[in-house]
Amino acid sequence: MSRSKWKFNFIDLEVLRLISTVEQKGKKKFKIKSRRSLISEQFLGYECLIYNGYSFKKVSVKELMFNHKYGEFSFSRSFPEHKKK
């Protein structure tokens, strides 16, 4: 389902501040707790540790991830595995 046209792209201010500090330090990894933020082009080539409510999941940002949300790549629910008989 596509996002409504009257809604703007949302990037949390914490994420923007974080990317500027990471660029200054020269690192390629950072932790994010904002799952609702969109991935923009300035995050290309970085490794993110995305919080899913329990632990941080490691994700590297690629071109195909633009305009998706961080939460789409770190699942917060576990799916049950049924035993084979």
N, C-alpha and C positions, 0 to 999 in steps of 0.2 A: 504494500500500500504506500503510495507516495505522500510526501509531506505537503500540507496545504500551502498555496502560493503566498498567502498573506502572512504566514509565519516566517520569520527570518532564521537564517542559520545561526545556531547557538554554539558558542565556544566559551567555556567558563573562564573567568578572569584568572583563576588560580592556574589553569593550564597555560595561559599565555605568559604569565609571569614565570612559570616553571621552565618553559622552552627558552625564554631569554636568558635565564641564569645558566641553563645547561649549555647554551651556545657560548657563553662567556667562559665557562670552565673548560670547554672542549670535550665534554663527555658525550657518549652516545646512548646512555640509558637514563630513564627517569621513571618515577612511580606516579600513577594517576589514580585518584579515587572518584573522579567525575566520569561516570559511565555515560552520561547524557550528552557530552560534548561531541561535536562533529570533528572528524579528522580532516585537517586542511593540508595543503601542499607543503607547508613549511615543516611538517613532521616527517617528510620522506627520508628514509634511511635510518631513522632512530629506532631503538628498541624500547618498548613501553612495558612496564609492569602494571597491569590493570587489576584493580581490586574488585573481587566478586562477592564481597561480604564475608569471606572466610580466609582467603589467601590471595596472593598476587600471582597472576598468570603472565608469562612472558610472551610478548607478541612483537614481531618486527613489522614496521609500517611499510607497505608497498603501494604502488600506484593504483591498484584496483580497489584500495580501501578508502579512497577519497570520497567525501560526502556520505560516509557511513558513520555510525556512532561507535565509540569505544566499547560499549556494552555488548555489541553484537559479536565481538571476538573473544569475550571472556564469559563463559556461561556461569550463571549463578545457581542453577539448579542441577542436581545430579539425577540421572536417569536410572531407574532400577534395572538390574541385570537378573534375568530369570535363570535358575539353575537348569541345566540340561539333565534329562533323565537317562 
